[in-house]
Structures are given as C-alpha cells and as structure tokens.
Amino acid sequence: MGLEDKMAKVEKQYNLINKSSPPPIAGVYLLGFIGSAVHFVGNSEGFGELILAILKALVWPAFLINRVFDLLNI
C-alpha cells in the first residue's frame, strides 16, 4: 500500500466522520434547553434575573441528575 493509498483512506475516513449527524440526544437536550429557557425567562424580572435564567437553562440537566442521585442515595 503506497502513501497515496493511505492518504486516500485517511481522507475517506475523515469525510465520513465530518458528514455524520449529531447524536439524537442533542435534539432532546435542545428541546429541554428551549423549554427550560422559556420557563425560567418567563419567571424572571430584570436583567440580572434574565441572565441567571439563561444560565439555569444551560445547566438544568446537572441539577436533575444530582437530585436523582440524592433520591437514590448514590
């Protein structure tokens, strides 16, 4: 196998990796982010609470998993 063949093989693998779609869980997280952002932003008053609401919407899965682990005594 020559260098050109190896380069073609690597390029083919690179193209397969870059053309793949994001994992399905990304869509679930996106929907969760949008829903939680609507909830948190709707309940906020003022600019400071708006920024905090957006940050909460980004990290809500961490709080959810933490609570689940607390309930399971893990």
Secondary structure, DSSP 8 states (H G I E B T S, - for coil): --HHHHHHHHHHHHHHHHT----HHHHHHHHHHHHHHHHHHHT--SHHHHHHHHHHHHHHHHHHHHHHHHHTT-
